[in-house]
């Protein structure tokens, strides 16, 4: 079950997980924390087990589409289905028709393996190809 993290965005555990999902820049992390604290359209949820924050998902809703902004799982819990579980919980909570995420090459296989269609966006930053990952959530309905 997802726990609401927007009110807890200043906690060290939340910020550590967010740091895995933002460009490695302390200023970017500060901006991201401020966005989740101040923008009511951005939603941040996490998965806790025995009081330990294992992973989080941050997203915005745009009509019938859920746009994943941030997805992170603690390193020792990766490759155990928690990332997929966070996405499925967000889909169950929000009931979107579509789910979208923009990501780098490192995460493409994760999204592909859970049913997302992948489209290259080209080199959006010098030396870094970006990808749009889209999932048709209507198939789950």
Backbone torsions as a table, in degrees:
resi	resn	phi	psi	omega
1	UNK	NA	139.0	-179.0
2	UNK	-78.9	142.5	173.0
3	UNK	-112.7	138.9	-177.8
4	UNK	-71.9	123.9	-176.4
5	UNK	-109.0	-8.7	179.3
6	UNK	-51.9	-46.0	-179.9
7	UNK	-69.1	-14.3	-177.3
8	UNK	-108.2	14.6	-172.9
9	UNK	-63.2	-18.4	178.0
10	UNK	-83.7	-8.6	-179.8
11	UNK	-69.1	143.6	-178.1
12	UNK	-58.6	-41.3	-178.3
13	UNK	-64.2	-39.0	178.8
14	UNK	-67.0	-45.6	-179.1
15	UNK	-66.9	-34.2	177.3
16	UNK	-63.2	-45.4	177.8
17	UNK	-64.0	-43.1	178.0
18	UNK	-60.2	-34.5	-179.3
19	UNK	-62.3	-27.6	177.1
20	UNK	-69.9	-23.3	-172.3
21	UNK	-104.1	-5.0	179.0
22	UNK	-110.8	157.7	177.3
23	UNK	-52.6	135.9	-174.0
24	UNK	-65.4	79.6	-177.7
25	UNK	-150.4	118.9	-178.5
26	UNK	-56.6	-34.1	179.1
27	UNK	-66.9	-37.1	179.0
28	UNK	-65.4	-39.8	177.6
29	UNK	-63.4	-44.0	178.3
30	UNK	-59.3	-43.3	178.7
31	UNK	-63.5	-42.2	-178.0
32	UNK	-65.1	-43.4	177.8
33	UNK	-60.2	-44.4	179.7
34	UNK	-62.7	-38.6	178.9
35	UNK	-62.4	-46.4	179.9
36	UNK	-68.3	-27.9	178.8
37	UNK	-75.2	-35.8	-168.3
38	UNK	-108.8	-21.0	-175.0
39	UNK	-99.6	109.4	-177.6
40	UNK	-66.8	-14.1	178.9
41	UNK	-84.0	-12.2	177.5
42	UNK	-96.8	129.6	-177.4
43	UNK	-116.5	134.8	-178.9
44	UNK	-127.2	120.7	-179.2
45	UNK	-129.2	153.3	179.9
46	UNK	-134.6	168.9	175.8
47	UNK	-116.2	120.6	179.3
48	UNK	-115.6	140.4	172.0
49	UNK	-132.2	125.4	-179.2
50	UNK	51.9	41.6	177.3
51	UNK	77.0	4.5	-179.9
52	UNK	-106.4	127.5	177.5
53	UNK	-78.3	114.5	-175.0
54	UNK	-92.9	-38.4	-177.3
55	UNK	-160.6	168.3	178.2
56	UNK	-146.9	158.2	173.8
57	UNK	-136.2	131.7	175.9
58	UNK	-118.9	135.5	-176.6
59	UNK	-154.1	167.7	173.2
60	UNK	-128.8	151.0	175.3
61	UNK	-101.3	132.0	177.5
62	UNK	-127.6	91.2	-175.6
63	UNK	65.7	-119.6	-178.9
64	UNK	-97.6	17.4	-178.2
65	UNK	-119.3	135.3	174.2
66	UNK	-101.1	118.3	-179.7
67	UNK	-100.9	109.8	177.5
68	UNK	-72.3	123.1	178.1
69	UNK	-98.0	-37.7	-177.1
70	UNK	-145.4	137.6	175.8
71	UNK	-144.4	124.6	-177.9
72	UNK	-149.8	144.0	176.6
73	UNK	-131.4	138.8	177.1
74	UNK	-53.7	138.6	-174.6
75	UNK	-51.7	-40.2	-177.0
76	UNK	-72.1	-10.2	180.0
77	UNK	-109.2	4.0	-178.9
78	UNK	-71.3	157.3	179.3
79	UNK	64.0	27.8	178.0
80	UNK	-123.0	10.2	176.4
81	UNK	93.5	1.0	-177.7
82	UNK	-68.8	-39.2	178.1
83	UNK	-61.9	-47.3	176.5
84	UNK	-60.2	-42.6	179.4
85	UNK	-61.4	-40.2	178.0
86	UNK	-62.3	-42.4	179.0
87	UNK	-65.0	-45.6	-179.8
88	UNK	-63.1	-38.4	177.1
89	UNK	-64.6	-41.0	178.8
90	UNK	-64.9	-40.0	177.6
91	UNK	-63.1	-45.0	179.9
92	UNK	-62.6	-38.4	-178.2
93	UNK	-70.5	-44.2	-170.3
94	UNK	-99.1	-20.4	179.3
95	UNK	55.9	48.4	178.3
96	UNK	-77.7	162.9	171.7
97	UNK	-82.1	-33.8	-176.0
98	UNK	-132.3	150.8	172.6
99	UNK	-126.8	134.5	-179.5
100	UNK	-132.7	147.5	175.2
101	UNK	-147.5	138.1	171.3
102	UNK	-102.0	133.1	-174.9
103	UNK	-147.5	179.3	177.9
104	UNK	-99.9	177.1	-176.9
105	UNK	-60.8	-31.3	-178.0
106	UNK	-61.3	-32.6	-174.9
107	UNK	-101.1	-4.2	-175.6
108	UNK	-57.2	-45.8	-177.4
109	UNK	-64.3	-34.9	175.7
110	UNK	-56.7	-51.8	-178.5
111	UNK	-65.9	-42.4	179.2
112	UNK	-60.0	-42.2	-177.1
113	UNK	-67.1	-19.2	178.5
114	UNK	-106.2	14.7	169.9
115	UNK	103.4	7.0	177.9
116	UNK	-79.3	147.1	170.9
117	UNK	-89.5	136.6	-174.0
118	UNK	-112.4	133.2	176.8
119	UNK	-131.1	129.0	177.2
120	UNK	-72.2	136.1	175.2
121	UNK	-100.0	0.7	-178.3
122	UNK	82.5	-168.2	-177.6
123	UNK	-86.0	93.0	-177.5
124	UNK	-79.2	-25.3	175.7
125	UNK	-128.4	150.7	-178.3
126	UNK	-53.3	120.3	176.6
127	UNK	76.9	8.7	-176.3
128	UNK	-132.0	104.5	175.4
129	UNK	-74.2	139.5	179.0
130	UNK	-114.8	156.4	-176.9
131	UNK	-134.5	144.1	172.2
132	UNK	-101.5	125.9	179.7
133	UNK	-112.6	126.1	-175.5
134	UNK	-129.3	137.0	-179.9
135	UNK	-126.3	131.5	177.7
136	UNK	-88.2	99.7	-176.5
137	UNK	-77.4	-11.3	178.6
138	UNK	-65.4	-24.8	179.1
139	UNK	-65.5	-24.5	-179.0
140	UNK	-85.7	-14.6	-174.4
141	UNK	-69.8	NA	NA
